[in-house]
Amino acid sequence: MIVLKLGGSVVTEKDRDETVDGASLERAAAAIGASLADGGADDDLVVVHGGGSFGHPHAEEWGASTTAGVDDVRAVNAIHGAMTTLNEFVLRALQDADVPAVPVHPLSAGSRDADGELSLPSEQVRTLVDEGFVPVLHGDLVAHAGAGATVLSGDEIVTSLAASLDADRVGVCSTVPGVLDADDAVVPEIRSFEDVAAVLGGSEATDVSGGMAGKVRALLELGSPASIFELDALEAFLDGDRPGTTVDGA
């Protein structure tokens, strides 16, 4: 089982609101399709994509984050609607590359309790995989007891599914070749957040879901190795390599 995240910076142009990066998305889809066709990637694959220029601007406009909720129906529809629109673009690209991709929308499946603890049932994802599909989830809002709806980042979806599905491999495809140090060299391995806190700016977020700092924190909590790499290395990852930065908090 592979859980793969396509970062919002890969599938969208993050400096232009609601703009798909068609070339990058097609490259990612082609790499996934080719690896599945060649038997390189495990047939059990789950894809998660970030919000990029679709979800984040709306979330910022309405003041939604992973901790700050919204209870205005207009906000929920704007944020979720932007993400389902992006999801349709991702699905179309994957299907055009002969990937049997189908959507799973977290707003309809997940929730947080009053303490912020996430519940994201994975039975439907597992069943879709067992039936030969590639489920495609995305960053979204989820119902949050006492707070309306809060942002559920793609990174948190990845770690939740990886744990509940007993994923063998986890990958985060970004626009950078890995986590970079102060000299812009790839950090080969991260075992604690303190290892890279200085270069990631501590806990400062670069978007509503935490940016690279959020990714590293989420993957460290996974308790098993995960890889952060660039688009050029996607097919190599799917074929069994560990490109970029390995994050291992075990």
Backbone bond lengths (Angstrom), bond angles and torsions (degrees), N, CA, C in turn:
res aa  C-N    CA-C-N  psi(-1)  N-CA   C-N-CA  omega(-1)  CA-C   N-CA-C  phi
1 M - - - 1.465 - - 1.527 109.86 -
2 I 1.316 116.21 126.78 1.460 122.43 175.83 1.525 108.51 -115.64
3 V 1.318 116.83 131.06 1.457 121.98 169.64 1.525 106.85 -109.73
4 L 1.320 115.50 119.18 1.464 121.74 -174.25 1.513 110.11 -120.39
5 K 1.335 116.18 129.62 1.456 120.00 172.87 1.514 110.28 -106.02
6 L 1.328 115.48 130.68 1.457 122.39 169.38 1.522 106.86 -98.75
7 G 1.318 116.54 112.75 1.457 120.39 -175.41 1.517 112.68 -62.89
8 G 1.331 115.61 152.79 1.454 119.73 177.36 1.512 112.73 -59.21
9 S 1.340 116.93 -29.35 1.461 120.63 178.70 1.522 111.80 -73.26
10 V 1.327 117.26 -16.37 1.465 121.66 177.56 1.522 110.63 -85.58
11 V 1.311 117.25 -42.82 1.469 119.99 -172.65 1.521 113.09 -94.11
12 T 1.349 118.42 -10.72 1.464 120.07 177.94 1.526 110.29 -133.36
13 E 1.322 114.23 165.09 1.461 121.06 169.77 1.519 106.30 -92.28
14 K 1.320 116.60 104.75 1.459 120.77 -168.22 1.523 113.56 -71.20
15 D 1.349 117.85 -14.91 1.459 119.39 178.89 1.529 112.42 -95.84
16 R 1.336 117.40 6.02 1.462 121.86 177.08 1.520 108.67 -132.97
17 D 1.315 116.52 116.24 1.461 120.55 -173.99 1.522 112.02 -57.10
18 E 1.335 114.53 134.64 1.459 124.15 176.26 1.537 112.41 49.00
19 T 1.332 114.34 51.22 1.460 120.59 178.41 1.519 109.54 -125.00
20 V 1.320 116.67 120.69 1.462 121.76 178.24 1.525 109.29 -78.86
21 D 1.324 116.30 139.55 1.467 120.91 170.15 1.520 106.16 -87.70
22 G 1.320 115.46 88.07 1.464 120.92 -172.78 1.507 113.75 -58.79
23 A 1.337 116.51 -42.14 1.466 120.01 -177.16 1.527 110.95 -64.82
24 S 1.334 117.13 -45.73 1.464 120.28 -179.33 1.524 111.17 -67.62
25 L 1.317 116.57 -41.32 1.461 120.07 179.39 1.520 110.53 -62.33
26 E 1.320 117.27 -42.75 1.466 120.24 178.76 1.526 111.22 -64.93
27 R 1.343 117.24 -38.10 1.466 120.14 177.52 1.522 111.09 -63.77
28 A 1.328 115.85 -43.48 1.459 119.53 179.52 1.526 110.44 -63.21
29 A 1.320 116.71 -45.72 1.452 120.82 179.74 1.523 111.16 -62.08
30 A 1.319 116.49 -41.68 1.460 120.45 179.81 1.525 111.25 -63.79
31 A 1.334 117.07 -40.09 1.463 120.45 179.08 1.522 110.67 -64.55
32 I 1.337 116.78 -42.06 1.466 120.26 178.45 1.525 110.11 -64.91
33 G 1.326 116.28 -45.84 1.456 119.97 -179.80 1.511 112.73 -61.96
34 A 1.339 116.12 -42.73 1.464 120.39 -178.89 1.524 111.03 -65.84
35 S 1.323 116.61 -41.41 1.461 119.44 -178.63 1.526 111.09 -67.51
36 L 1.329 117.20 -39.71 1.460 119.95 176.55 1.526 111.12 -64.87
37 A 1.325 116.44 -41.39 1.459 120.56 -178.65 1.521 112.27 -66.43
38 D 1.341 115.52 -35.31 1.472 120.49 -177.95 1.525 112.56 -84.20
39 G 1.328 116.68 -6.43 1.453 119.56 -178.43 1.509 113.30 79.61
40 G 1.349 116.83 10.47 1.458 119.12 -179.93 1.515 112.01 -73.88
41 A 1.332 115.61 -46.45 1.458 119.85 178.83 1.518 109.80 -82.10
42 D 1.320 114.41 146.16 1.458 119.48 172.40 1.523 108.26 -57.72
43 D 1.325 117.45 139.27 1.459 120.13 178.71 1.523 111.55 -63.16
44 D 1.331 117.64 -22.55 1.461 121.59 179.10 1.521 108.66 -87.11
45 L 1.318 115.83 99.48 1.462 121.47 -174.63 1.521 109.82 -133.01
46 V 1.334 115.58 134.10 1.462 122.75 173.01 1.525 107.01 -122.20
47 V 1.322 116.60 132.68 1.459 121.90 179.98 1.521 109.23 -112.84
48 V 1.326 115.28 138.06 1.467 122.95 174.11 1.518 106.83 -126.90
49 H 1.329 117.77 137.10 1.471 117.93 175.71 1.522 110.68 -124.11
50 G 1.321 114.36 152.45 1.455 121.36 -179.30 1.514 112.48 -80.67
51 G 1.338 115.27 -178.50 1.460 120.76 -175.46 1.506 114.56 -92.26
52 G 1.348 116.63 -30.34 1.454 119.93 178.73 1.519 112.78 49.54
53 S 1.321 115.81 -134.94 1.464 120.80 -175.37 1.522 112.77 -82.19
54 F 1.324 117.74 4.65 1.461 120.95 176.91 1.531 111.01 -95.07
55 G 1.319 117.76 -60.74 1.455 119.72 -175.18 1.513 114.63 -78.12
56 H 1.328 117.55 -42.07 1.460 120.57 -171.57 1.533 114.25 -62.57
57 P 1.334 120.13 -45.30 1.471 118.11 179.61 1.521 113.23 -60.07
58 H 1.331 117.40 -40.02 1.463 120.40 178.84 1.527 110.72 -67.79
59 A 1.326 116.42 -40.67 1.466 119.51 178.63 1.528 110.82 -62.45
60 E 1.320 116.49 -42.00 1.457 120.25 178.80 1.526 111.02 -65.48
61 E 1.330 116.17 -40.52 1.469 120.14 -179.71 1.519 111.82 -60.18
62 W 1.327 116.08 -39.11 1.461 120.23 -176.44 1.531 112.84 -95.78
63 G 1.320 117.44 0.87 1.463 120.37 177.27 1.510 114.58 75.00
64 A 1.331 116.52 25.50 1.465 120.56 179.64 1.517 110.41 -91.87
65 S 1.313 116.65 143.12 1.464 122.06 175.04 1.519 107.81 -150.48
66 T 1.313 115.98 -171.51 1.465 119.37 179.06 1.525 111.84 -69.54
67 T 1.339 117.20 -15.84 1.460 120.67 -179.68 1.523 112.86 -119.63
68 A 1.330 118.23 -26.20 1.460 122.18 179.54 1.522 109.94 -97.88
69 G 1.327 116.09 120.25 1.455 120.22 -175.99 1.518 113.35 -94.24
70 V 1.330 115.14 168.10 1.459 122.36 174.53 1.528 107.93 -127.25
71 D 1.336 115.93 145.98 1.464 119.62 177.83 1.522 111.77 -125.38
72 D 1.336 116.44 10.66 1.459 121.87 177.04 1.523 108.50 -89.20
73 V 1.319 116.99 123.88 1.461 120.35 -177.37 1.518 111.50 -60.17
74 R 1.333 116.78 -29.23 1.465 119.10 177.86 1.528 111.19 -65.99
75 A 1.310 116.41 -37.46 1.458 120.60 178.43 1.524 110.88 -66.34
76 V 1.334 115.84 -46.28 1.463 120.05 -179.71 1.518 110.52 -60.41
77 N 1.322 116.94 -45.42 1.455 119.78 -178.87 1.526 112.38 -67.47
78 A 1.336 117.07 -36.18 1.463 120.19 -179.84 1.524 111.01 -67.24
79 I 1.323 116.49 -46.97 1.467 120.11 -176.65 1.525 111.03 -71.17
80 H 1.322 116.08 -50.08 1.470 119.38 179.86 1.525 110.95 -64.83
81 G 1.326 116.81 -39.58 1.460 119.95 179.80 1.515 112.57 -62.44
82 A 1.327 116.99 -40.38 1.463 119.92 177.26 1.522 110.90 -62.32
83 M 1.335 115.92 -39.28 1.467 118.94 -178.36 1.525 112.38 -72.42
84 T 1.314 117.59 -35.72 1.462 118.19 177.70 1.525 110.50 -70.11
85 T 1.332 116.90 -31.65 1.470 119.84 175.29 1.524 110.22 -63.52
86 L 1.339 116.53 -46.99 1.464 119.72 177.98 1.522 110.65 -62.44
87 N 1.330 116.42 -40.24 1.454 120.25 179.08 1.528 111.78 -58.61
88 E 1.314 117.24 -36.55 1.461 120.84 178.25 1.528 111.23 -64.13
89 F 1.332 117.02 -39.51 1.461 120.67 176.87 1.533 110.41 -63.53
90 V 1.332 116.11 -43.97 1.466 120.13 -179.14 1.523 110.38 -64.83
91 L 1.322 116.66 -44.25 1.465 120.42 178.54 1.521 111.15 -59.34
92 R 1.322 116.52 -44.89 1.460 120.27 -177.97 1.523 111.03 -61.84
93 A 1.338 116.75 -43.32 1.460 120.23 179.49 1.524 111.11 -63.47
94 L 1.338 117.03 -43.37 1.461 120.51 179.18 1.528 111.32 -65.35
95 Q 1.305 116.50 -43.74 1.463 119.55 179.98 1.527 111.50 -64.71
96 D 1.339 116.73 -36.30 1.460 120.34 176.31 1.522 111.76 -63.92
97 A 1.347 116.33 -24.32 1.464 121.83 177.91 1.529 111.16 -94.99
98 D 1.334 116.56 17.07 1.467 123.46 177.31 1.520 113.66 66.43
99 V 1.325 116.52 27.37 1.461 121.37 173.11 1.532 107.34 -93.78
100 P 1.345 118.45 126.86 1.468 121.11 -177.15 1.533 112.15 -76.77
101 A 1.329 114.98 64.57 1.456 121.66 -172.08 1.524 112.07 -84.36
102 V 1.330 116.31 137.50 1.461 122.82 177.01 1.527 108.84 -136.24
103 P 1.349 118.02 150.26 1.467 120.23 -175.03 1.528 113.47 -85.38
104 V 1.332 115.06 146.11 1.458 122.57 168.24 1.528 106.03 -134.07
105 H 1.335 117.68 116.17 1.455 121.89 -174.98 1.541 110.36 -97.76
106 P 1.322 118.25 115.44 1.465 120.89 -175.78 1.527 115.10 -58.49
107 L 1.353 118.84 -31.65 1.453 120.07 179.85 1.522 111.53 -57.98
108 S 1.326 116.04 -30.95 1.462 120.32 -178.93 1.519 112.83 -86.69
109 A 1.339 117.37 -6.28 1.462 119.74 -173.50 1.519 114.25 -123.76
110 G 1.332 117.44 -31.55 1.461 119.93 -171.11 1.513 113.64 -105.84
111 S 1.332 115.65 169.04 1.464 122.42 176.02 1.523 108.69 -161.48
112 R 1.341 114.21 163.41 1.463 120.71 171.59 1.522 108.19 -121.57
113 D 1.333 115.79 144.66 1.453 118.84 174.55 1.524 109.66 -83.41
114 A 1.313 117.36 -177.37 1.458 121.35 -176.04 1.524 112.95 -62.48
115 D 1.330 117.15 -22.31 1.463 121.26 177.87 1.533 112.31 -89.96
116 G 1.336 116.71 1.36 1.454 120.53 179.28 1.510 114.27 86.93
117 E 1.320 116.85 5.33 1.468 120.51 -179.13 1.526 109.40 -72.78
118 L 1.332 115.62 128.60 1.460 121.68 -176.36 1.522 111.76 -82.91
119 S 1.334 114.95 136.63 1.459 121.77 167.96 1.524 106.97 -119.18
120 L 1.321 116.69 114.45 1.464 121.38 179.12 1.527 107.60 -131.29
121 P 1.326 116.85 87.82 1.467 119.78 -178.49 1.526 111.41 -55.82
122 S 1.323 115.62 139.90 1.469 120.02 -175.85 1.523 113.07 -113.13
123 E 1.336 117.38 3.17 1.461 118.84 -176.02 1.523 112.35 -60.45
124 Q 1.354 116.14 -41.16 1.454 118.28 -179.17 1.522 111.42 -67.72
125 V 1.341 116.44 -34.25 1.461 120.14 177.77 1.524 110.08 -67.04
126 R 1.318 116.18 -45.98 1.469 120.56 178.20 1.522 111.26 -59.42
127 T 1.331 116.90 -43.64 1.463 119.84 -178.78 1.521 111.13 -65.68
128 L 1.328 117.22 -41.01 1.466 119.98 177.21 1.522 111.01 -60.34
129 V 1.330 116.59 -43.87 1.464 120.66 177.80 1.527 110.40 -61.15
130 D 1.324 116.31 -46.41 1.466 120.35 -179.55 1.525 112.18 -61.42
131 E 1.338 116.11 -26.93 1.463 120.49 179.73 1.524 112.82 -90.33
132 G 1.342 116.69 8.60 1.454 120.22 173.64 1.512 116.03 93.39
133 F 1.340 117.28 7.60 1.459 120.47 179.30 1.532 111.20 -94.51
134 V 1.334 115.57 164.39 1.463 122.10 171.17 1.530 106.84 -112.40
135 P 1.331 118.21 100.72 1.468 120.41 178.64 1.527 110.29 -65.44
136 V 1.329 115.90 138.96 1.461 121.02 179.30 1.527 108.26 -123.99
137 L 1.336 115.91 109.61 1.455 122.49 178.29 1.516 109.42 -103.38
138 H 1.324 116.51 174.07 1.460 120.08 -176.12 1.517 110.53 -155.17
139 G 1.325 115.28 158.36 1.452 119.50 171.63 1.515 108.97 -55.66
140 D 1.336 116.93 146.74 1.461 119.14 -170.10 1.526 108.94 -163.54
141 L 1.312 116.14 -174.44 1.459 122.27 164.98 1.520 108.74 -97.85
142 V 1.328 116.22 154.25 1.466 120.74 170.10 1.519 108.90 -135.38
143 A 1.326 115.84 150.70 1.460 120.96 176.43 1.528 109.08 -60.54
144 H 1.334 115.69 135.46 1.461 121.48 -176.52 1.521 107.93 -131.40
145 A 1.325 116.86 113.88 1.464 121.84 -176.33 1.520 111.21 -54.57
146 G 1.321 116.48 120.66 1.448 121.79 178.02 1.509 114.72 84.04
147 A 1.339 118.18 -2.33 1.462 120.82 -176.07 1.525 113.26 -133.61
148 G 1.311 117.55 9.01 1.460 119.39 -178.74 1.511 110.99 80.27
149 A 1.330 115.93 -107.07 1.465 121.80 177.31 1.520 108.86 -138.84
150 T 1.313 116.65 136.27 1.464 122.08 178.46 1.523 109.95 -119.76
151 V 1.323 114.86 163.64 1.460 121.34 -179.70 1.520 110.28 -71.60
152 L 1.317 115.29 134.04 1.465 122.41 170.31 1.513 106.38 -111.23
153 S 1.327 116.56 112.18 1.459 120.33 -176.47 1.519 111.44 -75.64
154 G 1.323 115.16 154.47 1.459 119.63 174.66 1.507 112.18 -59.20
155 D 1.335 116.99 -33.61 1.463 120.23 179.71 1.523 111.49 -64.56
156 E 1.346 116.51 -39.87 1.462 119.04 179.21 1.528 110.56 -69.92
157 I 1.328 116.84 -35.17 1.462 120.39 175.12 1.522 110.08 -60.86
158 V 1.329 116.26 -44.98 1.467 121.16 -179.66 1.522 110.66 -57.69
159 T 1.325 117.02 -49.98 1.462 119.03 -176.19 1.526 111.38 -68.98
160 S 1.332 116.95 -36.63 1.459 119.76 178.66 1.526 110.88 -64.47
161 L 1.321 116.84 -47.73 1.458 120.08 -179.12 1.525 111.58 -68.26
162 A 1.319 116.61 -40.09 1.466 119.39 -179.48 1.521 110.82 -58.82
163 A 1.345 115.78 -39.62 1.464 119.76 179.61 1.528 111.20 -70.98
164 S 1.330 117.06 -46.96 1.460 119.69 -174.58 1.522 113.15 -74.48
165 L 1.333 116.70 -25.50 1.469 120.51 179.71 1.525 112.68 -97.02
166 D 1.340 116.55 0.98 1.472 121.13 -176.99 1.524 110.99 53.40
167 A 1.329 115.96 50.22 1.456 120.90 -178.46 1.529 111.46 -61.49
168 D 1.312 115.55 139.67 1.462 120.63 177.13 1.522 111.66 -79.98
169 R 1.357 115.41 -32.94 1.459 119.40 -176.23 1.515 108.90 -142.49
170 V 1.341 115.66 144.24 1.456 122.55 178.64 1.525 107.94 -129.68
171 G 1.324 116.12 133.50 1.454 120.08 179.24 1.507 111.58 -134.83
172 V 1.338 116.17 142.36 1.455 122.61 175.39 1.521 107.52 -121.98
173 C 1.325 116.12 110.96 1.462 121.86 -178.52 1.519 109.10 -92.82
174 S 1.324 115.88 121.79 1.455 122.41 -175.32 1.529 109.88 -125.04
175 T 1.338 116.51 -171.94 1.466 120.53 176.59 1.520 111.73 -95.89
176 V 1.316 117.06 2.10 1.464 121.62 176.63 1.528 108.06 -118.23
177 P 1.343 117.45 154.57 1.462 120.06 -174.53 1.522 115.00 -72.43
178 G 1.313 117.51 -0.59 1.456 122.88 -179.25 1.509 108.23 157.43
179 V 1.321 117.06 -168.32 1.459 120.79 172.85 1.526 107.28 -75.88
180 L 1.331 116.24 129.07 1.464 120.76 -174.49 1.529 110.72 -102.78
181 D 1.343 114.89 143.30 1.462 119.19 176.25 1.524 109.88 -87.10
182 A 1.330 117.27 -171.04 1.464 121.66 -176.05 1.523 112.45 -63.56
183 D 1.324 117.47 -20.79 1.465 121.85 179.13 1.523 111.96 -100.17
184 D 1.309 116.56 13.61 1.465 122.99 -179.51 1.526 113.14 63.67
185 A 1.315 116.33 25.29 1.465 121.05 172.90 1.523 108.82 -95.72
186 V 1.321 115.67 148.11 1.458 120.42 -178.66 1.525 110.24 -69.73
187 V 1.321 115.72 129.01 1.465 121.01 172.57 1.528 106.96 -78.31
188 P 1.331 118.61 115.28 1.464 119.33 -173.22 1.521 114.74 -67.43
189 E 1.341 117.86 -32.59 1.453 120.37 -176.84 1.522 110.46 -149.52
190 I 1.320 116.00 139.95 1.468 122.75 176.44 1.523 108.05 -125.59
191 R 1.333 116.16 125.90 1.461 120.65 179.53 1.530 112.54 -114.53
192 S 1.329 117.77 -13.08 1.459 121.26 174.18 1.512 108.00 -153.12
193 F 1.331 116.57 154.75 1.464 119.67 -178.12 1.518 110.70 -64.14
194 E 1.318 116.79 -30.49 1.464 119.88 -179.87 1.526 111.67 -61.02
195 D 1.336 116.63 -25.33 1.468 120.32 179.35 1.524 111.83 -60.19
196 V 1.343 116.92 -30.37 1.470 120.25 -172.72 1.529 112.60 -130.33
197 A 1.340 117.76 9.26 1.466 120.46 -176.94 1.521 111.61 -56.99
198 A 1.322 117.55 -38.10 1.463 120.71 -176.88 1.524 111.89 -64.04
199 V 1.327 117.16 -42.54 1.467 119.42 -176.71 1.523 112.11 -82.93
200 L 1.344 117.58 -19.50 1.460 119.93 178.88 1.521 112.21 -95.15
201 G 1.327 116.99 0.43 1.450 119.11 178.83 1.512 113.30 75.17
202 G 1.331 116.39 31.22 1.455 119.75 179.43 1.512 110.71 63.58
203 S 1.319 116.68 -126.49 1.467 120.55 -176.35 1.521 112.46 -100.89
204 E 1.345 117.95 7.55 1.459 119.67 -178.91 1.515 110.24 -63.20
205 A 1.324 116.44 133.19 1.455 121.32 -177.58 1.517 110.92 -93.51
206 T 1.346 116.76 141.32 1.452 121.92 174.85 1.515 110.75 -97.70
207 D 1.330 118.03 -8.72 1.457 122.46 171.75 1.527 107.58 -153.51
208 V 1.323 117.30 -178.66 1.462 119.19 -173.27 1.512 113.65 -67.94
209 S 1.333 117.85 -11.02 1.461 119.46 179.47 1.524 112.95 -110.04
210 G 1.333 117.97 4.30 1.447 119.05 170.19 1.517 117.07 109.86
211 G 1.342 119.42 -3.64 1.450 121.20 177.60 1.516 113.15 58.52
212 M 1.336 116.97 -152.36 1.458 121.22 -178.28 1.522 110.94 -65.60
213 A 1.337 117.10 -36.00 1.466 119.50 177.42 1.521 110.30 -59.17
214 G 1.337 116.15 -42.58 1.453 119.94 178.51 1.512 112.36 -63.97
215 K 1.334 116.41 -38.90 1.470 120.46 178.49 1.522 110.76 -61.25
216 V 1.328 115.71 -48.04 1.460 119.72 -177.29 1.528 110.58 -63.96
217 R 1.321 116.97 -44.28 1.466 119.82 179.34 1.527 110.55 -59.85
218 A 1.322 116.73 -44.92 1.467 120.22 -178.00 1.525 110.99 -64.66
219 L 1.316 117.59 -42.34 1.463 120.56 -177.43 1.524 111.71 -71.26
220 L 1.336 117.08 -32.03 1.466 119.54 176.62 1.524 110.99 -64.29
221 E 1.319 116.82 -31.58 1.463 120.55 179.86 1.525 112.24 -74.51
222 L 1.326 116.56 -13.18 1.458 119.93 -176.77 1.522 112.17 -66.69
223 G 1.333 116.54 -34.34 1.458 119.68 178.12 1.513 114.52 83.37
224 S 1.311 118.04 5.91 1.467 122.70 175.66 1.519 108.07 -144.38
225 P 1.337 118.90 159.19 1.465 121.01 -173.74 1.527 112.90 -63.19
226 A 1.326 115.25 141.57 1.456 122.45 173.75 1.521 107.69 -137.12
227 S 1.323 116.26 158.78 1.465 121.07 -176.94 1.520 111.12 -119.92
228 I 1.339 115.78 137.75 1.464 122.66 171.47 1.516 106.77 -114.66
229 F 1.326 117.45 124.97 1.460 120.43 -172.65 1.523 109.74 -152.35
230 E 1.345 116.17 171.70 1.459 120.55 -179.70 1.525 110.97 -93.77
231 L 1.329 114.81 170.70 1.453 121.07 -175.97 1.521 112.51 -58.49
232 D 1.327 117.23 -36.31 1.471 120.22 -179.85 1.523 112.10 -59.87
233 A 1.331 117.30 -23.65 1.463 121.11 -176.23 1.525 112.67 -100.53
234 L 1.336 117.52 6.25 1.458 119.79 -175.10 1.522 112.37 -61.39
235 E 1.314 117.04 -48.22 1.467 118.57 -177.72 1.525 111.06 -65.27
236 A 1.350 116.48 -36.83 1.468 119.32 177.20 1.524 110.56 -61.54
237 F 1.338 117.21 -42.29 1.462 119.91 177.19 1.523 110.49 -60.65
238 L 1.318 116.78 -48.43 1.456 120.31 -178.71 1.527 112.23 -61.04
239 D 1.319 115.63 -28.21 1.467 120.20 -179.55 1.526 113.09 -87.51
240 G 1.347 117.12 4.41 1.459 119.47 172.05 1.508 116.65 114.95
241 D 1.347 118.74 -6.64 1.459 120.90 179.46 1.529 110.82 -78.76
242 R 1.355 114.72 169.82 1.461 120.74 175.27 1.528 108.73 -122.93
243 P 1.329 116.60 75.79 1.466 119.44 -179.09 1.512 111.40 -75.75
244 G 1.341 115.39 167.70 1.464 120.19 173.49 1.505 113.38 69.34
245 T 1.323 115.63 -137.61 1.463 123.19 -177.89 1.527 110.27 -102.50
246 T 1.312 115.40 130.86 1.469 120.63 173.49 1.534 108.16 -94.51
247 V 1.338 115.94 124.18 1.455 121.87 177.55 1.522 108.10 -106.53
248 D 1.321 115.75 118.94 1.460 119.44 -174.33 1.518 109.66 -141.70
249 G 1.339 115.35 101.94 1.459 119.49 -179.39 1.501 113.28 -92.59
250 A 1.336 117.65 5.66 1.473 120.39 -178.44 1.521 111.55 -68.84
